[in-house]
Amino acid sequence: MNGMQKVLVVDNGDRAPDCALSAELAGMGYASVTAPFEAADDVLALIPSPAAVVLQMPQHADWPERRRFLELATRLRKTLAKSHTPVIVTGGISGAVTMLQNELSTRAVAAADL
């Protein structure tokens, strides 16, 4: 697993098996590390350069919880701007996979052009 690029998935800690991105990410060739919202910064410090950060907001989140995720996304985008690490906010698994495929394939094409 150390040879695979890692994607950090941040959620609210309530994990249903049908909402797990790990299988989808593995199918794309990525290892995933899932962390609850409160541990996002600590886990990010342990992953030297993630391929992406996905903030998996609960689909039925109330406004205060949505605001927490959006504020974290804004802060992480500023922090990770130099490394061009995409920060993706999603409310479901299918949207996250599509956005990740688009974002990561765009990065792979850009890196090949360098």
C-alpha positions as a Markdown table, in Angstrom:
| # | Residue | x | y | z |
|---|---|---|---|---|
| 1 | Met | 0.0 | 0.0 | 0.0 |
| 2 | Asn | 2.9 | 2.3 | 0.5 |
| 3 | Gly | 3.6 | 2.4 | -3.3 |
| 4 | Met | 0.1 | 3.7 | -4.1 |
| 5 | Gln | -0.8 | 7.3 | -4.1 |
| 6 | Lys | -3.1 | 8.1 | -1.2 |
| 7 | Val | -6.4 | 10.0 | -1.1 |
| 8 | Leu | -7.5 | 11.4 | 2.2 |
| 9 | Val | -11.3 | 11.1 | 2.8 |
| 10 | Val | -12.7 | 13.2 | 5.5 |
| 11 | Asp | -16.2 | 12.5 | 6.8 |
| 12 | Asn | -18.3 | 13.1 | 10.0 |
| 13 | Gly | -17.4 | 9.7 | 11.4 |
| 14 | Asp | -20.7 | 8.1 | 10.6 |
| 15 | Arg | -19.7 | 5.5 | 8.0 |
| 16 | Ala | -22.2 | 3.4 | 6.1 |
| 17 | Pro | -20.7 | 0.6 | 4.0 |
| 18 | Asp | -22.6 | 1.8 | 0.9 |
| 19 | Cys | -21.0 | 5.2 | 1.2 |
| 20 | Ala | -17.4 | 4.1 | 1.4 |
| 21 | Leu | -15.1 | 5.4 | -1.3 |
| 22 | Ser | -12.3 | 3.0 | -0.5 |
| 23 | Ala | -13.4 | 0.3 | -3.1 |
| 24 | Glu | -13.9 | 2.9 | -5.8 |
| 25 | Leu | -10.5 | 4.5 | -5.1 |
| 26 | Ala | -8.8 | 1.1 | -5.1 |
| 27 | Gly | -10.3 | 0.4 | -8.5 |
| 28 | Met | -8.7 | 3.7 | -9.7 |
| 29 | Gly | -5.3 | 2.7 | -8.3 |
| 30 | Tyr | -5.4 | 4.8 | -5.1 |
| 31 | Ala | -5.2 | 3.9 | -1.5 |
| 32 | Ser | -7.6 | 5.8 | 0.8 |
| 33 | Val | -7.2 | 7.0 | 4.3 |
| 34 | Thr | -10.5 | 7.9 | 5.9 |
| 35 | Ala | -10.6 | 10.2 | 8.9 |
| 36 | Pro | -13.3 | 11.9 | 10.9 |
| 37 | Phe | -13.6 | 15.7 | 10.5 |
| 38 | Glu | -11.9 | 16.4 | 13.8 |
| 39 | Ala | -8.8 | 14.5 | 12.9 |
| 40 | Ala | -8.4 | 15.8 | 9.3 |
| 41 | Asp | -5.4 | 18.1 | 10.1 |
| 42 | Asp | -3.6 | 15.4 | 12.1 |
| 43 | Val | -4.0 | 12.7 | 9.5 |
| 44 | Leu | -3.0 | 15.2 | 6.7 |
| 45 | Ala | 0.2 | 15.9 | 8.5 |
| 46 | Leu | 1.0 | 12.1 | 8.3 |
| 47 | Ile | 0.4 | 11.9 | 4.6 |
| 48 | Pro | 3.3 | 13.8 | 2.9 |
| 49 | Ser | 1.5 | 14.6 | -0.4 |
| 50 | Pro | -1.9 | 13.1 | -1.0 |
| 51 | Ala | -3.2 | 12.8 | -4.5 |
| 52 | Ala | -6.4 | 14.5 | -3.4 |
| 53 | Val | -8.5 | 15.3 | -0.3 |
| 54 | Val | -12.2 | 14.4 | -0.4 |
| 55 | Leu | -14.5 | 16.0 | 2.1 |
| 56 | Gln | -17.5 | 13.7 | 2.2 |
| 57 | Met | -20.3 | 15.8 | 3.6 |
| 58 | Pro | -23.3 | 13.9 | 4.8 |
| 59 | Gln | -26.2 | 14.1 | 2.3 |
| 60 | His | -28.6 | 15.3 | 4.9 |
| 61 | Ala | -26.3 | 17.6 | 6.8 |
| 62 | Asp | -27.8 | 20.7 | 8.4 |
| 63 | Trp | -26.5 | 24.1 | 7.7 |
| 64 | Pro | -23.9 | 24.3 | 10.6 |
| 65 | Glu | -22.4 | 21.0 | 9.5 |
| 66 | Arg | -22.3 | 22.0 | 5.9 |
| 67 | Arg | -20.6 | 25.3 | 6.9 |
| 68 | Arg | -17.9 | 23.3 | 8.9 |
| 69 | Phe | -17.1 | 21.2 | 5.8 |
| 70 | Leu | -17.1 | 24.3 | 3.5 |
| 71 | Glu | -14.8 | 26.2 | 5.9 |
| 72 | Leu | -12.4 | 23.2 | 6.1 |
| 73 | Ala | -12.4 | 23.0 | 2.3 |
| 74 | Thr | -11.5 | 26.7 | 1.9 |
| 75 | Arg | -8.7 | 26.4 | 4.5 |
| 76 | Leu | -7.3 | 23.2 | 2.9 |
| 77 | Arg | -7.4 | 24.7 | -0.6 |
| 78 | Lys | -5.3 | 27.6 | 0.6 |
| 79 | Thr | -2.9 | 25.3 | 2.5 |
| 80 | Leu | -2.6 | 22.8 | -0.4 |
| 81 | Ala | -2.5 | 25.3 | -3.2 |
| 82 | Lys | 1.3 | 25.1 | -3.7 |
| 83 | Ser | 1.2 | 21.3 | -4.2 |
| 84 | His | -1.9 | 21.6 | -6.5 |
| 85 | Thr | -3.7 | 19.0 | -4.4 |
| 86 | Pro | -7.4 | 19.0 | -5.3 |
| 87 | Val | -9.8 | 19.4 | -2.4 |
| 88 | Ile | -13.2 | 18.0 | -3.4 |
| 89 | Val | -16.4 | 18.5 | -1.4 |
| 90 | Thr | -19.1 | 15.9 | -2.1 |
| 91 | Gly | -22.3 | 14.7 | -0.6 |
| 92 | Gly | -22.3 | 11.2 | -2.1 |
| 93 | Ile | -20.1 | 8.5 | -3.5 |
| 94 | Ser | -21.0 | 8.7 | -7.2 |
| 95 | Gly | -20.3 | 12.4 | -7.3 |
| 96 | Ala | -17.0 | 12.0 | -5.5 |
| 97 | Val | -15.8 | 9.3 | -7.9 |
| 98 | Thr | -16.7 | 11.3 | -11.0 |
| 99 | Met | -15.0 | 14.4 | -9.6 |
| 100 | Leu | -11.9 | 12.5 | -8.6 |
| 101 | Gln | -11.6 | 10.8 | -12.0 |
| 102 | Asn | -11.8 | 14.2 | -13.7 |
| 103 | Glu | -9.5 | 16.0 | -11.2 |
| 104 | Leu | -6.8 | 13.2 | -11.1 |
| 105 | Ser | -6.8 | 12.5 | -14.8 |
| 106 | Thr | -6.4 | 16.2 | -15.4 |
| 107 | Arg | -3.4 | 16.2 | -13.1 |
| 108 | Ala | -1.9 | 13.1 | -14.7 |
| 109 | Val | -2.1 | 14.7 | -18.2 |
| 110 | Ala | -0.6 | 18.0 | -16.9 |
| 111 | Ala | 2.3 | 16.1 | -15.3 |
| 112 | Ala | 3.0 | 14.2 | -18.5 |
| 113 | Asp | 3.3 | 17.5 | -20.4 |
| 114 | Leu | 6.0 | 18.8 | -18.0 |
